[in-house]
């Protein structure tokens, strides 16, 4: 299985989460600015992650998502996560990304998930990196069933 984690990161916390997820999946993590829909050929599992920016996915992730045509991800398994502040009002970038993945034809394997960042620039809250690995493990389990 070819797993690819595509992420955007402003201060490094989303990159840290993406690397942990890629490691747990046995795949690689790459910046969203380095990929295009054409570079997804051969990818079996696509995980997208970004920080919440103004209640939605980051502009770079939105630009990537806007390039995906209807059905362009047919046959690809997918999941999405975001990084967010600890706040009752924070937006849901992962949910918005998940909807875009579905509209592009991907089969979503896991609920969109947010990982908590302490303060605007990080670090990740205690236990969040372990939670990211557990989330990735749940994706592996879903793939096996």
C-alpha positions, 0 to 999 in steps of 0.5 A: 500500500502506498500511503501519502500524507499531504500537509500544510504547516505554519509553525511546524506543529501540523508537520510534526503530526503529519510525520507521526501519522506517515510513520504509523502508516508506513508512508511519507509526508509532503508539503501541500505546495510540492504536490499536484493532483497528477502526482497522486498516481499510485497512491492508495491512501491519502491523508490531508492535514492543515491548521485551521485558518480563519475557521477553514482549511489553510489557503494552500490546502484550499488551493490544492483541494480546488484542483481536484475534479469530481471523481479524480480520487476514485479508488483512493482511500482517504482521511483528514485532520487539522491542528487547532487551538484549545477553544470551544469555538475553533472551526473545523478544517478537517471536516471541510477537507473531508467533504472535498475528498468525498466530492472528488470520489475518495472513500473516507476511512476515518472521522475528521480529527483535530489535534490541539495546539497550545497557543497560536504557534504551538507546541502540541498539547500533551498527548496529542502526538500519541493520539495522532499515532492512535488515529493512524492506527485506526486507519490501518485497522479500517484498511484491513477490514 
